[in-house]
């Protein structure tokens, strides 16, 4: 994607106003993924899967680890 051309917007927001999953910071998503509330865990896993599909291989690796670690919980 073309970088963000609008001053003041985060780098993961494109000029068209879309979220660029290849640029989205992963730290907050990983914190959400270890939340004991199931819906927050689920949302984080879905987003990590989407990020992996967008080319973020580390997101896929974290997702595999999370699903393996919490396999008995779901």
C-alpha positions, 0 to 999 in steps of 0.5 A: 500500500502507499504510505499515509499521506495525511499528516497526523494520522497513524501510519497504519491508516491509509490515505483512503482511511482503511487500516493497513494490517501490515503496519498495525502495531501488534503489542496491544493485540498481544496484551488483549490476547492474554486477557482472561475474558474470552471475547477479548481473547477471541477478538485478538485471535481473529485480528492476528489471523487477519494480520497473518493473512496480510503478510505479518508472519509474526502474527501467525506465529503468535496465533499458533502459540496462543491456540496451542497454549490455550487449546484446552480452554476452547 
